[in-house]
Amino acid sequence: MATTYNNLYLDARKQLKAAGVDAAQLEARELMCCAAEKTREQFYRDLPLYVSAEVEARMAGLLERRLAGEPVAYIIGEWEFYGLPLDISRDVLIPRMDTEVLAERAILLARAAGEGARVLDLCAGSGCVGLAVAANVPDCRVVLADYSEEALKICKQNVRRNDLNARVTCVQADARQAPSAVLWDFDVIVSNPPYIPSGDLPGLDVSVRDYEPMLALDGGTDGLDFYRDIASKWGAALRLGGSLMFEVGIGQAPDVELLMAQNGYEHIQTSRDTAGIWRVVEGTLEK
């Protein structure tokens, strides 16, 4: 019997909800748009129409992958962050809502730095934070840096997708080593590094553990390896009075504040995310 887009969508939402997916409504819509190759507007417009057998079969396949634990962003190959559409692959972490606080703080500091501000997004992944800064601070310049060549390919795709080629460049860099001579004189260095303690990795939710890149998750024995290296080595890439800011995991803020203070950072402050968790630690290098 023929079914409508609306019925197929409602059935998918019901199955996702039964499987304990929090954002069942949003995910069902995204999977439907992907299966039907429609924009959201076209999908809503066509809700009363009948679905072809081909679209129905494609939707069944996508839903099966999601119910097996694969995140929607990897299934459809894209996700939205801070209002920007981004290409996503299994070589990069899926941008989280929590990270928008990091982007917000970086945008404010880049604006405060004035015309020609230079921003480095270190451990950039998809480039989501640096691109949010570039898109919202029209006179700044941004460098996206990551160790993974595959991640840098995604960064480059996202720079092009959001028409930011004129002000955003991508470079390969190891955050755990001192910066090369080409990376210097930044007003803001922003980083969302790997911060999960190695021993916690096996206990992560299947959607993270089995699909997201370990390279972007593993922060060493106590989860703080990258913070130690970046705080101690990357001050050399900052201008005098420049700021370093990190996203941190739950409960890590006091340790990261201490690491920054030990490495000469001042005016250290921490911001909460939308769930009230201390999520962003930042400080300035005055001398």
Helices and strands as residue ranges (DSSP letters): H 5-18, H 24-36, H 40-45, H 53-67, H 72-76, E 78-81, E 84-87, G 97-99, H 100-112, E 118-122, H 128-136, E 141-146, H 149-161, E 168-172, E 186-191, G 198-203, H 206-209, G 214-216, H 225-233, G 234-237, E 238-247, H 253-262, E 266-272, E 278-285
